């Protein structure tokens, strides 16, 4: 993957999710993805979940293409 492709993936995911307010969650949030390729989906989704108030995010992928 080139840096340009990586930048396009990140740009495509920006603003893709609107999670609820998670500030009342007392434990970690388990973030599940069915298949991961580059890891950008989990990375960006984790940032959004943290910004929504989660104190800890545990990303988990069921399968990987790499």
HTML snippet that shows the backbone in 3Dmol.js (N, CA, C, O; Angstrom):
<script src="https://3Dmol.org/build/3Dmol-min.js"></script>
<div id="view" style="width:600px;height:400px;position:relative"></div>
<script>
const pdb = `
ATOM      1  N   UNK A   1       0.854  -1.173   0.000  1.00  0.00           N
ATOM      2  CA  UNK A   1       0.000   0.000   0.000  1.00  0.00           C
ATOM      3  C   UNK A   1       0.897   1.233   0.000  1.00  0.00           C
ATOM      4  O   UNK A   1       1.882   1.304   0.735  1.00  0.00           O
ATOM      5  N   UNK A   2       0.546   2.174  -0.816  1.00  0.00           N
ATOM      6  CA  UNK A   2       1.310   3.413  -0.857  1.00  0.00           C
ATOM      7  C   UNK A   2       0.740   4.404   0.145  1.00  0.00           C
ATOM      8  O   UNK A   2      -0.366   4.232   0.655  1.00  0.00           O
ATOM      9  N   UNK A   3       1.510   5.432   0.411  1.00  0.00           N
ATOM     10  CA  UNK A   3       1.051   6.468   1.341  1.00  0.00           C
ATOM     11  C   UNK A   3      -0.201   7.157   0.806  1.00  0.00           C
ATOM     12  O   UNK A   3      -1.082   7.530   1.581  1.00  0.00           O
ATOM     13  N   UNK A   4      -0.287   7.330  -0.512  1.00  0.00           N
ATOM     14  CA  UNK A   4      -1.468   7.967  -1.100  1.00  0.00           C
ATOM     15  C   UNK A   4      -2.706   7.115  -0.860  1.00  0.00           C
ATOM     16  O   UNK A   4      -3.759   7.645  -0.505  1.00  0.00           O
ATOM     17  N   UNK A   5      -2.597   5.811  -1.049  1.00  0.00           N
ATOM     18  CA  UNK A   5      -3.736   4.924  -0.800  1.00  0.00           C
ATOM     19  C   UNK A   5      -4.148   4.984   0.662  1.00  0.00           C
ATOM     20  O   UNK A   5      -5.337   4.996   0.979  1.00  0.00           O
ATOM     21  N   UNK A   6      -3.176   5.022   1.539  1.00  0.00           N
ATOM     22  CA  UNK A   6      -3.445   5.095   2.969  1.00  0.00           C
ATOM     23  C   UNK A   6      -4.178   6.391   3.307  1.00  0.00           C
ATOM     24  O   UNK A   6      -5.125   6.383   4.094  1.00  0.00           O
ATOM     25  N   UNK A   7      -3.752   7.483   2.725  1.00  0.00           N
ATOM     26  CA  UNK A   7      -4.402   8.772   2.969  1.00  0.00           C
ATOM     27  C   UNK A   7      -5.839   8.763   2.460  1.00  0.00           C
ATOM     28  O   UNK A   7      -6.723   9.337   3.096  1.00  0.00           O
ATOM     29  N   UNK A   8      -6.079   8.122   1.331  1.00  0.00           N
ATOM     30  CA  UNK A   8      -7.444   8.022   0.799  1.00  0.00           C
ATOM     31  C   UNK A   8      -8.333   7.200   1.719  1.00  0.00           C
ATOM     32  O   UNK A   8      -9.501   7.535   1.919  1.00  0.00           O
ATOM     33  N   UNK A   9      -7.790   6.131   2.275  1.00  0.00           N
ATOM     34  CA  UNK A   9      -8.576   5.300   3.198  1.00  0.00           C
ATOM     35  C   UNK A   9      -8.981   6.101   4.433  1.00  0.00           C
ATOM     36  O   UNK A   9     -10.132   6.046   4.867  1.00  0.00           O
ATOM     37  N   UNK A  10      -8.040   6.838   4.991  1.00  0.00           N
ATOM     38  CA  UNK A  10      -8.332   7.652   6.175  1.00  0.00           C
ATOM     39  C   UNK A  10      -9.366   8.719   5.834  1.00  0.00           C
ATOM     40  O   UNK A  10     -10.311   8.929   6.595  1.00  0.00           O
ATOM     41  N   UNK A  11      -9.200   9.389   4.711  1.00  0.00           N
ATOM     42  CA  UNK A  11     -10.138  10.438   4.307  1.00  0.00           C
ATOM     43  C   UNK A  11     -11.541   9.873   4.096  1.00  0.00           C
ATOM     44  O   UNK A  11     -12.529  10.529   4.424  1.00  0.00           O
ATOM     45  N   UNK A  12     -11.632   8.668   3.555  1.00  0.00           N
ATOM     46  CA  UNK A  12     -12.938   8.051   3.304  1.00  0.00           C
ATOM     47  C   UNK A  12     -13.647   7.698   4.606  1.00  0.00           C
ATOM     48  O   UNK A  12     -14.876   7.657   4.645  1.00  0.00           O
ATOM     49  N   UNK A  13     -12.900   7.446   5.659  1.00  0.00           N
ATOM     50  CA  UNK A  13     -13.493   7.058   6.939  1.00  0.00           C
ATOM     51  C   UNK A  13     -13.829   8.252   7.826  1.00  0.00           C
ATOM     52  O   UNK A  13     -14.569   8.110   8.800  1.00  0.00           O
ATOM     53  N   UNK A  14     -13.299   9.416   7.502  1.00  0.00           N
ATOM     54  CA  UNK A  14     -13.543  10.600   8.324  1.00  0.00           C
ATOM     55  C   UNK A  14     -15.030  10.949   8.322  1.00  0.00           C
ATOM     56  O   UNK A  14     -15.619  11.176   7.265  1.00  0.00           O
ATOM     57  N   UNK A  15     -15.627  10.990   9.503  1.00  0.00           N
ATOM     58  CA  UNK A  15     -17.041  11.317   9.636  1.00  0.00           C
ATOM     59  C   UNK A  15     -17.987  10.175   9.321  1.00  0.00           C
ATOM     60  O   UNK A  15     -19.191  10.390   9.181  1.00  0.00           O
ATOM     61  N   UNK A  16     -17.458   8.959   9.206  1.00  0.00           N
ATOM     62  CA  UNK A  16     -18.287   7.804   8.832  1.00  0.00           C
ATOM     63  C   UNK A  16     -19.176   7.311   9.971  1.00  0.00           C
ATOM     64  O   UNK A  16     -20.174   6.636   9.716  1.00  0.00           O
ATOM     65  N   UNK A  17     -18.843   7.627  11.208  1.00  0.00           N
ATOM     66  CA  UNK A  17     -19.594   7.102  12.350  1.00  0.00           C
ATOM     67  C   UNK A  17     -20.047   8.224  13.270  1.00  0.00           C
ATOM     68  O   UNK A  17     -19.377   9.248  13.404  1.00  0.00           O
ATOM     69  N   UNK A  18     -21.195   8.014  13.900  1.00  0.00           N
ATOM     70  CA  UNK A  18     -21.705   8.929  14.920  1.00  0.00           C
ATOM     71  C   UNK A  18     -22.127   8.098  16.127  1.00  0.00           C
ATOM     72  O   UNK A  18     -23.299   7.741  16.252  1.00  0.00           O
ATOM     73  N   UNK A  19     -21.195   7.790  17.007  1.00  0.00           N
ATOM     74  CA  UNK A  19     -21.532   6.952  18.161  1.00  0.00           C
ATOM     75  C   UNK A  19     -22.325   7.733  19.204  1.00  0.00           C
ATOM     76  O   UNK A  19     -22.289   8.963  19.222  1.00  0.00           O
ATOM     77  N   UNK A  20     -23.034   7.026  20.067  1.00  0.00           N
ATOM     78  CA  UNK A  20     -23.730   7.707  21.164  1.00  0.00           C
ATOM     79  C   UNK A  20     -22.719   8.217  22.189  1.00  0.00           C
ATOM     80  O   UNK A  20     -21.534   7.891  22.111  1.00  0.00           O
ATOM     81  N   UNK A  21     -23.178   9.004  23.134  1.00  0.00           N
ATOM     82  CA  UNK A  21     -22.324   9.480  24.222  1.00  0.00           C
ATOM     83  C   UNK A  21     -21.901   8.278  25.061  1.00  0.00           C
ATOM     84  O   UNK A  21     -22.749   7.580  25.617  1.00  0.00           O
ATOM     85  N   UNK A  22     -20.630   8.039  25.153  1.00  0.00           N
ATOM     86  CA  UNK A  22     -20.116   6.878  25.883  1.00  0.00           C
ATOM     87  C   UNK A  22     -19.444   7.268  27.192  1.00  0.00           C
ATOM     88  O   UNK A  22     -18.765   6.444  27.804  1.00  0.00           O
ATOM     89  N   UNK A  23     -19.622   8.501  27.627  1.00  0.00           N
ATOM     90  CA  UNK A  23     -18.938   8.962  28.834  1.00  0.00           C
ATOM     91  C   UNK A  23     -19.391   8.213  30.082  1.00  0.00           C
ATOM     92  O   UNK A  23     -18.661   8.189  31.073  1.00  0.00           O
ATOM     93  N   UNK A  24     -20.565   7.604  30.063  1.00  0.00           N
ATOM     94  CA  UNK A  24     -21.045   6.853  31.219  1.00  0.00           C
ATOM     95  C   UNK A  24     -20.584   5.408  31.254  1.00  0.00           C
ATOM     96  O   UNK A  24     -20.853   4.700  32.224  1.00  0.00           O
ATOM     97  N   UNK A  25     -19.898   4.958  30.219  1.00  0.00           N
ATOM     98  CA  UNK A  25     -19.409   3.578  30.174  1.00  0.00           C
ATOM     99  C   UNK A  25     -18.249   3.444  31.148  1.00  0.00           C
ATOM    100  O   UNK A  25     -17.292   4.217  31.091  1.00  0.00           O
ATOM    101  N   UNK A  26     -18.332   2.463  32.045  1.00  0.00           N
ATOM    102  CA  UNK A  26     -17.312   2.337  33.086  1.00  0.00           C
ATOM    103  C   UNK A  26     -16.194   1.366  32.728  1.00  0.00           C
ATOM    104  O   UNK A  26     -15.152   1.368  33.384  1.00  0.00           O
ATOM    105  N   UNK A  27     -16.380   0.557  31.728  1.00  0.00           N
ATOM    106  CA  UNK A  27     -15.349  -0.406  31.356  1.00  0.00           C
ATOM    107  C   UNK A  27     -14.911  -0.193  29.923  1.00  0.00           C
ATOM    108  O   UNK A  27     -15.333   0.758  29.265  1.00  0.00           O
ATOM    109  N   UNK A  28     -14.062  -1.086  29.446  1.00  0.00           N
ATOM    110  CA  UNK A  28     -13.588  -0.963  28.070  1.00  0.00           C
ATOM    111  C   UNK A  28     -14.701  -1.251  27.063  1.00  0.00           C
ATOM    112  O   UNK A  28     -15.648  -1.981  27.357  1.00  0.00           O
ATOM    113  N   UNK A  29     -14.574  -0.672  25.883  1.00  0.00           N
ATOM    114  CA  UNK A  29     -15.494  -0.919  24.776  1.00  0.00           C
ATOM    115  C   UNK A  29     -14.818  -1.898  23.830  1.00  0.00           C
ATOM    116  O   UNK A  29     -13.698  -1.659  23.380  1.00  0.00           O
ATOM    117  N   UNK A  30     -15.498  -3.000  23.527  1.00  0.00           N
ATOM    118  CA  UNK A  30     -14.987  -3.981  22.573  1.00  0.00           C
ATOM    119  C   UNK A  30     -15.458  -3.572  21.184  1.00  0.00           C
ATOM    120  O   UNK A  30     -16.659  -3.526  20.918  1.00  0.00           O
ATOM    121  N   UNK A  31     -14.521  -3.279  20.313  1.00  0.00           N
ATOM    122  CA  UNK A  31     -14.811  -2.844  18.951  1.00  0.00           C
ATOM    123  C   UNK A  31     -14.506  -4.013  18.023  1.00  0.00           C
ATOM    124  O   UNK A  31     -13.356  -4.443  17.929  1.00  0.00           O
ATOM    125  N   UNK A  32     -15.524  -4.531  17.334  1.00  0.00           N
ATOM    126  CA  UNK A  32     -15.370  -5.737  16.513  1.00  0.00           C
ATOM    127  C   UNK A  32     -15.516  -5.391  15.037  1.00  0.00           C
ATOM    128  O   UNK A  32     -16.452  -4.700  14.635  1.00  0.00           O
ATOM    129  N   UNK A  33     -14.577  -5.882  14.242  1.00  0.00           N
ATOM    130  CA  UNK A  33     -14.620  -5.750  12.784  1.00  0.00           C
ATOM    131  C   UNK A  33     -14.595  -7.160  12.211  1.00  0.00           C
ATOM    132  O   UNK A  33     -13.878  -8.022  12.719  1.00  0.00           O
ATOM    133  N   UNK A  34     -15.368  -7.405  11.161  1.00  0.00           N
ATOM    134  CA  UNK A  34     -15.394  -8.751  10.603  1.00  0.00           C
ATOM    135  C   UNK A  34     -14.076  -9.104   9.920  1.00  0.00           C
ATOM    136  O   UNK A  34     -13.520 -10.174  10.170  1.00  0.00           O
ATOM    137  N   UNK A  35     -13.573  -8.224   9.066  1.00  0.00           N
ATOM    138  CA  UNK A  35     -12.317  -8.474   8.355  1.00  0.00           C
ATOM    139  C   UNK A  35     -11.508  -7.187   8.352  1.00  0.00           C
ATOM    140  O   UNK A  35     -12.044  -6.110   8.088  1.00  0.00           O
ATOM    141  N   UNK A  36     -10.228  -7.299   8.643  1.00  0.00           N
ATOM    142  CA  UNK A  36      -9.354  -6.129   8.581  1.00  0.00           C
ATOM    143  C   UNK A  36      -8.298  -6.350   7.506  1.00  0.00           C
ATOM    144  O   UNK A  36      -7.794  -7.458   7.320  1.00  0.00           O
ATOM    145  N   UNK A  37      -7.981  -5.279   6.811  1.00  0.00           N
ATOM    146  CA  UNK A  37      -6.978  -5.342   5.755  1.00  0.00           C
ATOM    147  C   UNK A  37      -5.761  -4.531   6.184  1.00  0.00           C
ATOM    148  O   UNK A  37      -4.689  -5.090   6.415  1.00  0.00           O
ATOM    149  N   UNK A  38      -5.923  -3.231   6.290  1.00  0.00           N
ATOM    150  CA  UNK A  38      -4.812  -2.362   6.666  1.00  0.00           C
ATOM    151  C   UNK A  38      -4.852  -1.956   8.130  1.00  0.00           C
ATOM    152  O   UNK A  38      -3.844  -1.510   8.678  1.00  0.00           O
ATOM    153  N   UNK A  39      -6.007  -2.105   8.766  1.00  0.00           N
ATOM    154  CA  UNK A  39      -6.156  -1.690  10.152  1.00  0.00           C
ATOM    155  C   UNK A  39      -6.693  -0.283  10.317  1.00  0.00           C
ATOM    156  O   UNK A  39      -6.943   0.157  11.439  1.00  0.00           O
ATOM    157  N   UNK A  40      -6.878   0.442   9.195  1.00  0.00           N
ATOM    158  CA  UNK A  40      -7.342   1.823   9.294  1.00  0.00           C
ATOM    159  C   UNK A  40      -8.760   1.929   9.827  1.00  0.00           C
ATOM    160  O   UNK A  40      -9.070   2.864  10.566  1.00  0.00           O
ATOM    161  N   UNK A  41      -9.627   0.991   9.468  1.00  0.00           N
ATOM    162  CA  UNK A  41     -11.005   1.061   9.962  1.00  0.00           C
ATOM    163  C   UNK A  41     -11.023   0.970  11.479  1.00  0.00           C
ATOM    164  O   UNK A  41     -11.690   1.767  12.140  1.00  0.00           O
ATOM    165  N   UNK A  42     -10.299   0.011  12.037  1.00  0.00           N
ATOM    166  CA  UNK A  42     -10.250  -0.131  13.494  1.00  0.00           C
ATOM    167  C   UNK A  42      -9.570   1.070  14.148  1.00  0.00           C
ATOM    168  O   UNK A  42      -9.994   1.520  15.212  1.00  0.00           O
ATOM    169  N   UNK A  43      -8.534   1.582  13.527  1.00  0.00           N
ATOM    170  CA  UNK A  43      -7.831   2.746  14.076  1.00  0.00           C
ATOM    171  C   UNK A  43      -8.741   3.965  14.128  1.00  0.00           C
ATOM    172  O   UNK A  43      -8.837   4.632  15.159  1.00  0.00           O
ATOM    173  N   UNK A  44      -9.403   4.253  13.023  1.00  0.00           N
ATOM    174  CA  UNK A  44     -10.270   5.430  12.967  1.00  0.00           C
ATOM    175  C   UNK A  44     -11.511   5.252  13.838  1.00  0.00           C
ATOM    176  O   UNK A  44     -11.938   6.194  14.506  1.00  0.00           O
ATOM    177  N   UNK A  45     -12.089   4.061  13.837  1.00  0.00           N
ATOM    178  CA  UNK A  45     -13.263   3.806  14.679  1.00  0.00           C
ATOM    179  C   UNK A  45     -12.889   3.917  16.152  1.00  0.00           C
ATOM    180  O   UNK A  45     -13.673   4.429  16.951  1.00  0.00           O
ATOM    181  N   UNK A  46     -11.715   3.449  16.517  1.00  0.00           N
ATOM    182  CA  UNK A  46     -11.258   3.557  17.904  1.00  0.00           C
ATOM    183  C   UNK A  46     -11.131   5.020  18.317  1.00  0.00           C
ATOM    184  O   UNK A  46     -11.502   5.383  19.433  1.00  0.00           O
ATOM    185  N   UNK A  47     -10.616   5.848  17.437  1.00  0.00           N
ATOM    186  CA  UNK A  47     -10.499   7.282  17.736  1.00  0.00           C
ATOM    187  C   UNK A  47     -11.865   7.911  17.967  1.00  0.00           C
ATOM    188  O   UNK A  47     -12.032   8.732  18.869  1.00  0.00           O
ATOM    189  N   UNK A  48     -12.847   7.524  17.148  1.00  0.00           N
ATOM    190  CA  UNK A  48     -14.200   8.074  17.285  1.00  0.00           C
ATOM    191  C   UNK A  48     -14.829   7.627  18.598  1.00  0.00           C
ATOM    192  O   UNK A  48     -15.461   8.424  19.292  1.00  0.00           O
ATOM    193  N   UNK A  49     -14.658   6.360  18.937  1.00  0.00           N
ATOM    194  CA  UNK A  49     -15.227   5.829  20.182  1.00  0.00           C
ATOM    195  C   UNK A  49     -14.572   6.507  21.387  1.00  0.00           C
ATOM    196  O   UNK A  49     -15.252   6.830  22.361  1.00  0.00           O
ATOM    197  N   UNK A  50     -13.264   6.722  21.328  1.00  0.00           N
ATOM    198  CA  UNK A  50     -12.579   7.434  22.422  1.00  0.00           C
ATOM    199  C   UNK A  50     -13.079   8.869  22.527  1.00  0.00           C
ATOM    200  O   UNK A  50     -13.289   9.375  23.629  1.00  0.00           O
ATOM    201  N   UNK A  51     -13.269   9.521  21.396  1.00  0.00           N
ATOM    202  CA  UNK A  51     -13.763  10.901  21.396  1.00  0.00           C
ATOM    203  C   UNK A  51     -15.188  10.987  21.942  1.00  0.00           C
ATOM    204  O   UNK A  51     -15.602  12.032  22.444  1.00  0.00           O
ATOM    205  N   UNK A  52     -15.936   9.885  21.843  1.00  0.00           N
ATOM    206  CA  UNK A  52     -17.314   9.856  22.354  1.00  0.00           C
ATOM    207  C   UNK A  52     -17.364   9.616  23.857  1.00  0.00           C
ATOM    208  O   UNK A  52     -18.437   9.636  24.459  1.00  0.00           O
ATOM    209  N   UNK A  53     -16.192   9.386  24.463  1.00  0.00           N
ATOM    210  CA  UNK A  53     -16.154   9.273  25.914  1.00  0.00           C
ATOM    211  C   UNK A  53     -15.667   7.961  26.478  1.00  0.00           C
ATOM    212  O   UNK A  53     -15.531   7.835  27.695  1.00  0.00           O
ATOM    213  N   UNK A  54     -15.399   6.976  25.636  1.00  0.00           N
ATOM    214  CA  UNK A  54     -14.890   5.702  26.141  1.00  0.00           C
ATOM    215  C   UNK A  54     -13.467   5.902  26.659  1.00  0.00           C
ATOM    216  O   UNK A  54     -12.657   6.573  26.020  1.00  0.00           O
ATOM    217  N   UNK A  55     -13.173   5.327  27.803  1.00  0.00           N
ATOM    218  CA  UNK A  55     -11.835   5.483  28.364  1.00  0.00           C
ATOM    219  C   UNK A  55     -10.858   4.453  27.816  1.00  0.00           C
ATOM    220  O   UNK A  55      -9.646   4.668  27.827  1.00  0.00           O
ATOM    221  N   UNK A  56     -11.390   3.333  27.336  1.00  0.00           N
ATOM    222  CA  UNK A  56     -10.530   2.279  26.797  1.00  0.00           C
ATOM    223  C   UNK A  56     -11.271   1.581  25.667  1.00  0.00           C
ATOM    224  O   UNK A  56     -12.462   1.292  25.781  1.00  0.00           O
ATOM    225  N   UNK A  57     -10.559   1.309  24.569  1.00  0.00           N
ATOM    226  CA  UNK A  57     -11.140   0.614  23.425  1.00  0.00           C
ATOM    227  C   UNK A  57     -10.280  -0.602  23.119  1.00  0.00           C
ATOM    228  O   UNK A  57      -9.057  -0.508  23.016  1.00  0.00           O
ATOM    229  N   UNK A  58     -10.941  -1.747  22.976  1.00  0.00           N
ATOM    230  CA  UNK A  58     -10.249  -2.986  22.642  1.00  0.00           C
ATOM    231  C   UNK A  58     -10.662  -3.403  21.234  1.00  0.00           C
ATOM    232  O   UNK A  58     -11.744  -3.962  21.055  1.00  0.00           O
ATOM    233  N   UNK A  59      -9.818  -3.140  20.226  1.00  0.00           N
ATOM    234  CA  UNK A  59     -10.171  -3.519  18.863  1.00  0.00           C
ATOM    235  C   UNK A  59      -9.953  -5.016  18.647  1.00  0.00           C
ATOM    236  O   UNK A  59      -8.982  -5.592  19.137  1.00  0.00           O
ATOM    237  N   UNK A  60     -10.875  -5.634  17.904  1.00  0.00           N
ATOM    238  CA  UNK A  60     -10.800  -7.070  17.637  1.00  0.00           C
ATOM    239  C   UNK A  60     -11.285  -7.328  16.222  1.00  0.00           C
ATOM    240  O   UNK A  60     -12.355  -6.858  15.835  1.00  0.00           O
ATOM    241  N   UNK A  61     -10.509  -8.068  15.449  1.00  0.00           N
ATOM    242  CA  UNK A  61     -10.908  -8.444  14.091  1.00  0.00           C
ATOM    243  C   UNK A  61     -11.091  -9.953  14.029  1.00  0.00           C
ATOM    244  O   UNK A  61     -10.269 -10.709  14.546  1.00  0.00           O
ATOM    245  N   UNK A  62     -12.172 -10.382  13.393  1.00  0.00           N
ATOM    246  CA  UNK A  62     -12.437 -11.807  13.251  1.00  0.00           C
ATOM    247  C   UNK A  62     -11.490 -12.457  12.253  1.00  0.00           C
ATOM    248  O   UNK A  62     -11.155 -13.635  12.385  1.00  0.00           O
ATOM    249  N   UNK A  63     -11.055 -11.687  11.247  1.00  0.00           N
ATOM    250  CA  UNK A  63     -10.142 -12.211  10.235  1.00  0.00           C
ATOM    251  C   UNK A  63      -9.291 -11.077   9.689  1.00  0.00           C
ATOM    252  O   UNK A  63      -9.648  -9.903   9.790  1.00  0.00           O
ATOM    253  N   UNK A  64      -8.150 -11.455   9.105  1.00  0.00           N
ATOM    254  CA  UNK A  64      -7.251 -10.480   8.500  1.00  0.00           C
ATOM    255  C   UNK A  64      -6.889 -10.949   7.099  1.00  0.00           C
ATOM    256  O   UNK A  64      -6.679 -12.141   6.873  1.00  0.00           O
ATOM    257  N   UNK A  65      -6.817 -10.015   6.163  1.00  0.00           N
ATOM    258  CA  UNK A  65      -6.439 -10.371   4.800  1.00  0.00           C
ATOM    259  C   UNK A  65      -4.933 -10.306   4.591  1.00  0.00           C
ATOM    260  O   UNK A  65      -4.436 -10.743   3.554  1.00  0.00           O
ATOM    261  N   UNK A  66      -4.209  -9.773   5.551  1.00  0.00           N
ATOM    262  CA  UNK A  66      -2.750  -9.659   5.377  1.00  0.00           C
ATOM    263  C   UNK A  66      -2.012 -10.734   6.126  1.00  0.00           C
ATOM    264  O   UNK A  66      -0.782 -10.783   6.086  1.00  0.00           O
TER     265      UNK A  66
END
`;
const viewer = $3Dmol.createViewer("view");
viewer.addModel(pdb, "pdb");
viewer.setStyle({}, {cartoon: {color: "spectrum"}});
viewer.zoomTo();
viewer.render();
</script>
